Amino acid sequence: MQTEQLVELVIAALEDLKAQGIVSIDVRDKTSITDVMVIATGSSSRQVKALADNVLEKAKEQGIRPVGSEGLEGGEWGLIDLGNVVVHVMQPATREFYDLERLWRGAEQNRIQMLQE
């Protein structure tokens, strides 16, 4: 699966469960660790875990095996490494504390607009 398709899959999985503030950051020219980081916010520990689990499930349905995942037990944040795409799901205070968007300032950042129902 191409990187862009994987990003779309991740964003769709996050949107399915109403993630907030979804941002994709293209870091291809900034690091060799990954191509794109996707950051999203969950409103509670339960939602953070559900969002991360949904990303993992949707990736596995497409035959994508995660390289690894961390932090999912506590529900404050979760990291899912899908190789070309790394996903960060965090509660609001944790996201504000780590401020990954600022850390990767200068990289192309796309804020995903949620459709209002």
Buried (B, 14 or more C-beta within 10 A) or exposed (E): BEBBEBBEBBBEBBBBBEBBBBBBBBBEEBEEEBBBBBBBBBEEBEBBBBBBBBBBEBBEEEEBEBEEBEBBEEBBBBBBBBBBBBBBBBBEEBBEEBEBBEEBEEBEBBEBEEEEE
